[in-house]
Amino acid sequence: MENSPPYARIVAELRRRIETGELAPGDRVPSTREITRSFGVAMATATKALGVLRQEGLVRAVPGSGTVVETRPGTTPPRTVVPPAASEASPEPARSRVRPAPDAALTPERIVAVAVAIADTEGLDGLSMRRVAAELGAATMALYRHVVDKDDLVLRMLDAALGEWRAPVDAPDGWRPRLEIAGRTLWALFRRHPWLAPAMSMTRPQAVAGGLALSEWTLAALDGSGADHTTVMTAYLTLVNYVRGTGVNLEPEAEAEAATGLNPDQWMDTQEAAIRSVLGDGRFPTFERVLSTPYDFDLDVLFEFGLQRLLDGFALVIPTPAA
């Protein structure tokens, strides 16, 4: 198992505990957060491990309580615990259970904060109303008193994440250095929240107040350049589209690395033989020659290179102030 991906090693260990009886039917298995701490893995890896165990029929999710060991044929059903008040003597303490939080303890802000934390580590695919409720120790239906549905929750998450942007105190003069700041700070937001770029829409932008501060600051930098209205709007949208277009790679890459345990360079090493077999007939000599020279792929470097070339292009149509 030494060369197995991290999630497979976690599955093997939890399967062993279940099969040896260390975890009995009805027992709670470690939560995703416990797995991340114990095994030193990302939340997405922990989620995938529990998903595999569910597919194998070894565990099941219990709303409000987490994931428990499934009762299988030939095993002893989980014991019914009688509260001490109803029994004169209890042979062992009752298992602690997650008690749903009172509705008064729930707020839209708490729900959104937990949802953002889940999406940051597990992606939007790992987000559900039930998942958020379980993290809050609340009943799923209680969330619907504060948010309409998952779509509404994601919209609020967008608002909260984009609202983290703050204008620099000492901003430089000129549209180009300001657009560099706008592009890099938006990239930093996508880095912090990998789900954010895929959740945003360029063609049907969501009406969220959290993103207006960054939009206002960026548009003001362009508006003061002397460019016409169409150029200002097109340059602004092109900048956002470029940063978002690069950012959409972050979430699937995080999920792929969690699933395989391989970073991009390691994964490419496993594909070298297959790629060279495609190139074997000599039809693509330039690609083969370029591929033979090592290249250090870095998404941050790719982003910065593209940002500078984009701004170089803007400089052809946006007036530059005289020195």
Secondary structure, DSSP 8 states (H G I E B T S, - for coil): -TTS-HHHHHHHHHHHHHHTTSS-TT-B---HHHHHHHHT--HHHHHHHHHHHHHTTSEEEETTTEEEE---TTS--------GGG-S--SS----------GGG--HHHHHHHHHHHHHHH-GGG--HHHHHHHHTS-HHHHTTT-SSHHHHHHHHHHHHHTT----SS--SSHHHHHHHHHHHHHHHHHH-TTHHHH--SSS----GGGHHHHHHHHHHHHTTT--HHHHHHHHHHHHHHHHHHHTTHHHHHHHHHHHS--HHHHHHHHHHHHHHHGGGSS-HHHHHHHTS-----HHHHHHHHHHHHHHHHTTTS-----
